[in-house]
Amino acid sequence: MRAYKLDRDLRLVMLSAIADIEIYLRSRLSYLAVEEDGSFGFPESTKARLNRELSAVKNSEQLIKHFVAKYGDKHNLPPY
């Protein structure tokens, strides 16, 4: 029983640490991409897919509704 509890606790600690590392790496990569290409500098190869995904959630996500209402005439996609 103690081994099971230790294993469970260790797994929770490891998953939490992995999540923190993932968030750090994702935010760092986004920062570097914005620094190089600007806030709206999405690669051409991903713009079509991102537009499809944006259309799919346009009516359900509050953040996307706000972005489209306020900036939709200037930008097709939200910034990084």
TORKE-276182 format. One line per field, with one value per residue: residue number from 1; z, y, x of N, C-alpha, C, O, CB in turn. Coordinates in steps of 0.1 Angstrom, whole numbers, m for minus. Atoms other than C-alpha are relative to their C-alpha. Glycine has a CB too. Example, Ala and Ser with C-alpha at 12.3 -4.5 7.8 and 13.67 -1.06 7.14 Angstrom:
REM TORKE-276182
num <- c(1	2)
n_c3 <- c(0	0)
n_c2 <- c(m12	m11)
n_c1 <- c(9	m9)
ca_c3 <- c(78	71)
ca_c2 <- c(m45	m11)
ca_c1 <- c(123	137)
c_c3 <- c(0	8)
c_c2 <- c(12	11)
c_c1 <- c(9	m8)
o_c3 <- c(7	9)
o_c2 <- c(12	22)
o_c1 <- c(19	m3)
cb_c3 <- c(12	m14)
cb_c2 <- c(0	5)
cb_c1 <- c(m10	4)
END
This chain:
REM TORKE-276182
num <- c(1	2	3	4	5	6	7	8	9	10	11	12	13	14	15	16	17	18	19	20	21	22	23	24	25	26	27	28	29	30	31	32	33	34	35	36	37	38	39	40	41	42	43	44	45	46	47	48	49	50	51	52	53	54	55	56	57	58	59	60	61	62	63	64	65	66	67	68	69	70	71	72	73	74	75	76	77	78	79	80)
n_c3 <- c(0	0	13	9	m3	4	14	4	m3	9	13	m1	0	13	10	m2	4	14	4	m1	10	12	1	1	14	10	m1	5	15	5	m2	10	13	1	1	13	11	m4	m7	10	9	1	13	10	1	m11	0	5	m11	m11	4	m1	m15	m5	4	m7	m14	0	m7	m13	m9	m4	5	15	3	m3	9	13	m1	m2	10	11	13	3	m1	2	m11	m12	m2	m8)
n_c2 <- c(m12	m11	m1	m5	m14	m7	0	m10	m13	m3	m2	m13	m10	1	m6	m14	m6	0	m10	m13	m1	m2	m14	m9	2	m6	m14	m5	1	m10	m13	m1	m2	m14	m8	1	m2	m9	6	7	6	15	6	1	14	3	m10	6	9	m9	m7	10	2	m13	1	10	m5	m14	m3	6	m4	m14	m7	m2	m9	m13	m3	m3	m13	m12	m1	8	m7	m3	13	12	10	m7	0	11)
n_c1 <- c(8	m8	m6	10	2	m13	0	10	m5	m11	6	7	m11	m7	9	1	m13	1	9	m7	m10	7	5	m11	m5	10	0	m13	1	9	m7	m11	7	5	m12	m5	10	11	11	9	m10	2	m6	10	5	10	11	13	5	4	12	11	2	6	14	8	2	3	12	1	m10	1	m12	1	11	m5	m10	6	8	m9	m12	2	m1	m14	m8	7	m3	m5	m15	m5)
ca_c3 <- c(0	8	m25	m43	m25	m31	m68	m71	m54	m74	m106	m96	m89	m122	m142	m126	m133	m169	m173	m160	m184	m213	m206	m202	m236	m254	m241	m249	m285	m290	m276	m300	m330	m322	m318	m352	m373	m353	m334	m366	m382	m386	m412	m445	m443	m412	m421	m440	m411	m385	m405	m406	m368	m362	m382	m363	m329	m339	m324	m292	m278	m260	m268	m305	m306	m290	m313	m345	m333	m324	m349	m375	m402	m398	m390	m401	m372	m336	m325	m310)
ca_c2 <- c(0	24	17	24	58	67	58	79	109	107	105	136	156	145	154	188	195	184	207	236	229	226	260	276	261	271	306	310	297	321	350	342	339	372	388	376	379	402	395	383	366	331	309	309	271	273	303	282	257	285	303	271	265	302	298	267	285	320	318	299	314	348	358	352	370	400	399	397	425	448	439	417	444	448	412	378	359	369	376	349)
ca_c1 <- c(0	28	45	13	8	45	41	9	24	56	35	15	47	63	32	30	67	62	33	53	81	57	41	75	87	55	56	93	88	59	80	109	85	69	103	113	81	58	26	8	38	22	40	22	19	m3	m26	m52	m55	m57	m84	m105	m100	m109	m141	m151	m149	m159	m193	m185	m153	m156	m120	m125	m158	m142	m112	m134	m157	m128	m100	m116	m115	m77	m65	m77	m61	m55	m19	3)
c_c3 <- c(0	m13	m10	2	m5	m16	m5	2	m9	m14	m1	m1	m13	m10	1	m5	m16	m6	1	m11	m14	m2	m2	m15	m10	0	m6	m15	m6	1	m11	m14	m2	m2	m14	m11	4	6	m9	m10	m1	m13	m10	m1	10	m1	m4	11	11	m4	1	15	6	m3	8	14	1	8	15	10	2	m5	m15	m4	2	m10	m14	0	0	m11	m13	m14	m3	0	m2	12	12	1	8	14)
c_c2 <- c(13	3	6	15	8	2	11	14	4	3	14	11	1	7	15	7	0	10	14	2	2	14	9	m1	6	15	6	m1	11	14	2	2	14	10	1	5	9	m8	m9	m7	m15	m4	m2	m14	m3	9	m6	m8	9	7	m10	m2	13	0	m9	5	14	4	m5	5	15	8	3	9	14	5	4	13	12	2	m8	6	2	m13	m12	m9	8	m1	m13	1)
c_c1 <- c(9	7	m10	m2	12	0	m10	5	12	m5	m6	11	7	m9	m1	13	0	m9	6	10	m6	m5	12	5	m9	1	13	1	m9	7	11	m6	m5	11	5	m9	m11	m11	m9	8	m2	6	m11	m6	m11	m12	m13	m6	m5	m13	m12	m3	m7	m15	m8	m4	m5	m12	m1	11	m1	12	m1	m11	4	10	m6	m8	9	10	m2	2	15	8	m9	1	4	15	4	m5)
o_c3 <- c(m7	m18	m18	m8	m10	m21	m14	m6	m13	m21	m11	m8	m18	m19	m8	m11	m22	m16	m8	m16	m22	m13	m10	m21	m20	m10	m12	m22	m16	m8	m17	m22	m12	m9	m19	m20	m5	5	m5	m21	0	m24	m7	m4	8	6	2	14	17	5	6	19	14	5	11	19	12	14	22	22	m8	m10	m19	m13	m6	m15	m20	m9	m6	m16	m21	m23	m15	m7	4	15	11	m5	14	22)
o_c2 <- c(22	14	14	23	19	12	18	23	16	13	21	21	12	15	23	18	10	17	22	13	10	20	18	9	13	21	17	8	17	22	12	9	20	20	11	12	12	m20	m18	m10	m23	3	m5	m16	m13	7	m3	m7	6	9	m6	m3	11	4	m7	0	19	14	m2	4	23	19	14	17	23	16	14	20	22	13	m8	0	5	m14	m12	m17	19	m10	m19	m8)
o_c1 <- c(6	9	m6	m3	11	3	m7	3	12	0	m4	9	9	m4	m2	12	5	m5	4	12	m1	m3	11	8	m5	1	13	6	m5	6	12	m1	m4	10	10	m6	m20	m12	m15	3	8	6	m22	m18	m18	m22	m23	m18	m16	m21	m23	m15	m16	m23	m20	m14	m7	m12	m10	9	0	10	3	m9	2	10	m3	m7	6	13	7	5	18	18	m20	m8	10	21	m5	m2)
cb_c3 <- c(12	11	m5	2	15	4	m6	7	15	m1	m4	12	11	m4	0	15	5	m5	8	14	0	m1	13	9	m3	3	14	6	m4	8	13	0	m1	13	10	m3	m4	m12	7	m7	4	0	3	m14	2	13	m9	m13	5	3	m14	m6	7	m5	m15	1	9	m15	m7	m2	m6	15	4	m6	9	14	m2	m3	12	13	7	1	0	11	13	m13	m4	12	7	m1)
cb_c2 <- c(0	m1	m14	m7	2	m7	m13	m3	0	m12	m11	2	m3	m14	m6	3	m8	m14	0	1	m13	m10	3	m4	m14	m5	5	m9	m14	1	1	m13	m11	4	m4	m14	m13	8	10	10	3	m3	m13	3	m10	1	11	m8	m10	10	5	m14	m2	12	m3	m13	m2	5	m5	m15	m3	1	m7	m14	m3	1	m12	m12	m1	0	m5	m6	13	8	0	m7	m9	m6	12	m1)
cb_c1 <- c(m9	11	5	m14	m2	12	m4	m13	5	10	m10	m9	11	4	m14	m1	12	m4	m13	6	9	m12	m8	12	3	m14	m2	12	m5	m13	7	8	m12	m8	11	5	m5	m5	m8	m9	13	m15	7	6	12	6	4	2	11	11	1	4	13	7	m1	9	12	m2	m12	2	14	m2	12	m2	m13	6	10	m9	m9	6	12	m13	m7	6	8	4	11	m7	5	15)
END
